[in-house]
Structure formats: C-alpha cells, structure tokens
Amino acid sequence: MDAMLHISTLHYLVLSAALFLLGVIGVLTRRNVIIVLMSIELILNAVNLNLVALSHYWQGMSPRLGGGFGDVHGLHGQVFAIFIITDAAAEAAVGLGILIAFFRNKETVNVDEVNLLKW
Amino acid sequence: MIFLNHIYLIPLLPAFGAAVMFFFGRRLQKSSVSAICVGVVVLAFLMACGCVLQYTTWAAAHDHQPYEKIVYTWLGTDTGHTTYTTYSGSPATFRADAGFLLDPLSAIWLLFVTGVGMLIHIYSIGYMGHEGGYYRFFGYLNLFMFSMLTLVLANNYVLLFVGWEGVGLCSYLLIGFYFHRKSASDAANKAFLVNRIGDAGFILGMFFVAWICGSFRFVDVTAAARSGQFHIGDPLITAATLLLFVGACGKSAQLPLYVWLPDAMEGPTPVSALIHAATMVTAGVYMVARSNALFVLAPTSMLVVAIVGALTAIFAASIGLVQNDIKRVLAYSTVSQLGYMFLALGVGAFAAGVFHVFTHAFFKALLFLGAGSVIHAMSGEQDMRNMGALSGKIPTTFHTMFIATWAITGLPLMAGFFSKDEILWQAWKFNHYLWAIGFITALMTSFYMFRLIYLTFWSPSRVTSHEIEHHIHESPKSMTVPLVILAFFSITAGYLGVSESMGGSNRFGKFLEPVFANPVVAETTPATEEGSKGTEWLLMLLSVAAAGAGWYMASRAYANAGKGYVEPIDAAAPPVYDVLLNKYYVDEGYDYVFTGRRKVGDVRLGVMGLGEASSWFDANIVDGAVNAAGWITRLTATISKWWDTWIIDGIGVNGPAILARMLSYPARLFEWGLVQWYALVMTAGLAGLLFYYVYH
C-alpha cells in the first residue's frame, strides 16, 4: 500500500518525459502554429516538472551527494522553474505577436507555408 | 485766343465723327451720316481758320515763335525713371507730350488739309450716294482727318508718328473699301506693307534724332540743330536724316517705295483725291520740311533727297505717258509731282517745296475729283480708250479739270506755274542736271495731262455701249460745287507765292521764313549767288515752252483719236512703249527680288528664295550636323550600354554570382523551407547523439 501510494521522483520523471514527448511530437507534426506554440509550452512545462521534481529529490541531501548548494538548500531547480514560466509567458507573447503580424501578411497560420526565408 | 487755346479740338472733332460712325453708324440714316461727318470737318475747317488767324496776330507779338499747346504728358514722366544719355553725353528725358504745335508750316498744312478735306467730304456725299457702306466710308474718312490733323499738329516726332501710322491705317482701310474685290484688298495690303518699310526707317530716324538732340520735340530739335553744336556733315545726323527720308519715301511714294500708290487707286475716287493726292502723301514732305534744321546739317542727305526726288519725278512721269486708266495717269502724276517737291527740299528750297505741296493739293484733288466725276458719268468706266467727246456732256467737270490741267502743267497764270517754276529755278541754282531732269519731266507732265484731256473730253467718242452713252450726265451739285471751289483755288493759290523776279512779293515764302531761316547754314556757307533775273525769266519761258510743246504733241497725237487709235510712242518705238506700259516691270522685278512669287522649278527667287535656302540650310545642314552629333552620341551610348550590360554586369558582376549559385546548389538542397522538418532532423540528431552516448 505504501508502495502504491507513494509518488516517487521516478513518477515525476516519467510524467515529464511523457509530456516532453507529447510536446516534441506536437511541434514536429502539427501545422497550426498555435498548436506548435502550445506544444512548446508542453515541452517547457515538462522541463519545469523535471526541474521541480529533481530539486525536491536533491533537497536534504548533502552537497557531497549532489544536494543543496551552499546556503540555499537545493532550491535552485525551483527558482529555475519560476524563470522558465516567466520566460514561457514572454515567449508566448512574442510568438503570438509574430503570429498576428504574419497572419496579416499571409492570411494563414500554417507553419509549412512559412517559407519566405527559403533560398 | 479762344481758338488757339482749344486747338486740340481740331483733330478731336473728326475723331468724334469717326467714333459716332463706329458705334451708331449702322443705325443712322444716310442724311444723318452726312450731316455728322461732313459737319465735324466743316467745324474743324472753321476752327483751323480761326486758329491760323489768331496765330498770325499772336506770332506778330511773339517774335514769330511757334505756338505750342501741351495738353498733357503722354509718354514719359518727370520722375527721372525715363532718362537716357544723349550722343554727346548729356542727360535727357524720354518724354512725348500730347502737344500741338502751330507755326507757319503746320498752319499751311492745317488749312489745306481741312479745306480740301472738307470739299472732298462734301463731294463724297454725291459720289458715294449710291454705294453700300456709306457710314463706313465716312467713318474712315473722319478717322483719316483725325490722324492727318494729329500728324500735322503734333509737337513732337512720336505724336507725329501716331498720326503717321493712323493715316497709313486709314489709307489701308479705304484702299480696301471694296474689300470683296480681290484686287482692292491686295492693293490695300501692298500699300500697308510697303509703308511698313518706310515706317521702320522713320522709327529708327526718330530715335536717332532723340539720341542726338535729347528730345522729340520739334522746337527742341530745331533749337539744338541750329545751336551750332553740330558740324555740317556730321555722320550721325546724316544717318538720322537718311532714315527719316526712308520714312518719307514710303509715305510719299518715292523711288523705290512708290509702287503702292498707283495700286492704291483701287479705292473710291474721293479717297484717291484726299489721301493719295492732296494730303497723306505729302506727309513725307511735311516731315522732311519739319526736320529742315537737321537736313541742312547733312548735305549728303540733301543730295540724296534731291536725286531721289528728281529721278522719281521723271520715272513716274514717263510711266504716266502711256497709262490708259484715267486714275492711274493721275496716280503717276502724283508720284511725279511729289518727286518735284522732294527735289525742291533736296536743293534746300524748303519754301518752294511746301509751296508746291500747297498748290498741288488743290489742283491734284481737283483732277481726281474731276476724274471721279467722269467715272461717275461713264457708269464706272475708267479706261480712257473707251471715253472721248465728253466736254459738251459734262461741262462743269470739263472746265474745272481743264483749269487743273493748266495748273499742273505749269502754263502761265495758274497755281502750278508759280510753284513749279520756283522749284525749277532753285534746282537750276543747285545743279543744272537736276534742272534738266525737272525740265524734261515738265514736258512729260504736259504731254500726259493733255493726253488725258484729249482722250477724255475732246477726241471722238469711243464709248463702247449705247447704254453708257445714253447715261452720261453731269454730276450732282454736291460734286460739282467742290470742283468749282477747287478750281478757284487752283487759279488763285499760286498768287500767294509769286516770286520777286516776277514782280510779286513771295508772301508764301515770307510767311514760312520763321520755320526755315537757318542762322547756322547762313553763316557757314556763303549765300548762293543770286542768279540774274534774266536767267530766271529765260528758264521760265523755257518751261512754259515745254508745257506748250507737250500740249502741242498731245493734240497732234490724240485730237482725232478714234476707235483703235495708235499710241505715238507705240508707233515710234514698240519696245519702249511696252516697257512704259508695264511700268518698267518694277512690280515684276520686286516679285523676282522681294516678294518671292517667282520660282525656277522648285527654287524660289529673290530674298524669299534666299530665306528658303537659308531655311533649307538650317534644316538640313545645321540641324543635320546637330542630329549627326546626336546620332553619334546615341550610337556610342548604345555600345557603352551593351558593354555595361553584357560585359561589366554580365561577366564581371553577374558571372561570379552565377558561379557561386551553381557551386552552392548542393548546399541549397538542404534548405527546403519546412521548419518542422528542420525540427525533426534536429530532434533525430539529438536522439541519435543521446543513444550514442548512452549505449557507447
């Protein structure tokens, strides 16, 4: 029971890998840029999850074993996650802005029609 | 002084008549037109008489000064904006007033212009009574009177030029009065264009005068010329006077610009009488006489005037010998008499020239009006070959014309005798050759005038149709009364100037003395040696003999001229007759030289031909060279462009680019533009690397 109820770090990592794969497949296969952007969000959040989970995992361990560095007691990963969330918001804003400008010119949001920079 | 103070009314009265005709003439009855137009000229005449009378008393009290009335400043100002520097370097102001000058010279012109003009206006009532355009005719006549009086009364060259052009315009309008007839409108154009040549000379001369003397005003110019500041024979003054004389040649029909006057006979006969015999054509004489102070400073110009005058006199008289159109005979006679006048001016006898103008105005106007009366009686026939035996049928016309003929030929006791003998005497004193030309001209004059009288009035009738024969009638009173008045003056006008050698006092010459007396010349050249009275009487007898001989020859040749008569000159020397009848082929010559009507093949002759040749040269050679330069530039530009396009750009610039493109082709294959493929490749690569490191 204990083994069933306990959600270990491995679970997080599996979930994170699954999300990451979903995101990569979305980026590679979907033509709609909005969905591509959503997929990128998935990838970023998979990374976040990974960071948070491993940060939690490393907490309490001695730095010798790879635990918290110095005085911050292993909160680096979580701080990193906060940065990535912020970064993701900015990236989404810029990406959507480009998307709207692009739509005004080409009247499409399909990524395979974005070939202006092709030789 | 009431008349003198309002002297400007003299030209303005006919101007008013002309204005009324212009605005309302079409709606007026013929009687109103006559009343207005003739009325204003009669008023102008009375006004002129009053002015001249008052002037004589005024002049007596003012040392015979000219009377000047300046109404307003017409051109130029006193503000100093219109100043220039004269030839001698002194400052002068460009200024012309609407001013009027009355001195003996303009008084004479004023009197006979208004007097003869008035009579011709009255005559026209009868003559033009059956014609269309009655008001138009009288409007033009009044406009002419205005212009002529402006010309005569102007106190400066510029205003004189206004009148000068005005009479030219009226002459044009009236010659072309029957404008539906091509010959009339051609003649009008010819008169206008030939006059333009003279006018160009006049304008240049006028500005020369202003440059030399610093003023356009006659009194200033005369004073400057007589001040002694110029030496006799000054080339500038010679140029100025010669140019003025070119103007006089145009207006007064002298060689070589006389060609318009005979053609001007296309106009109605009163016009020929008024404009082309009595008044307008003497404007040149007036202008030269007015500039006498300048002319005496230029002996060369005087000689030119005298020679041109003498040559014109004999030239025109010889043409007049054989003309058949009654008006053309008179036209050539006019040219010839004008030549006499210039001869007189040229030999320095200004008073004699003016005297001849004065007498000529009466008898030549009378001759033209008489001719008009004859034409009127002959239902429009002008060819003397179809006339004859009219003396009994139109006695008044005949008698008056006979008096005028007597006057013009210089037979004793009539006007022309005194004036012409004075001229011949002065010419004799100047140069015997000029006298000889004048003498032969007098003989010719007598011959052609009596030829006219014989063919028209005395020889057997050669009238072509019974209808015309039946219709011959004396003209109405309005036509014959002016004839009689003019005949009276043709007899008496000469007695004003009976020369001293004939027991007269030459009152005419004395009257004009204030105008022509010249202290400079009197001082510098010794007074001409007074010819003996005996010579003068001998010359007079000779010219009377010449006139008599002319009459005698005419009577021998034409007294019995029936139908198909032979001209004596034709019988004696046919080539001479042909040349004379065709007026020395001068018009044809002008066609060859000036008007460009003659061609040889496609090549035009004369000045116009030269113009066309120049034009061709310009279009083909000069422009051709320009075009060739253009073509060469274009050709080199084309080559340069080809070099630039294919060699510089093609090989130099585009060549490496194409090479780079070709070489880079394999690299480009990787860049097919689908972002997701790039992402896939990247992912696969990452995955590959991951596997490699994990399972290595």
Interface residues (C-beta under 8 A of the other chain):
Chain A: V24 V27 L28 T29 R31 V36 V111 D112 V114 N115 L117 K118 W119
Chain B: R668 E671 W672 G673 L674 V675 Q676 A679 L680 T683
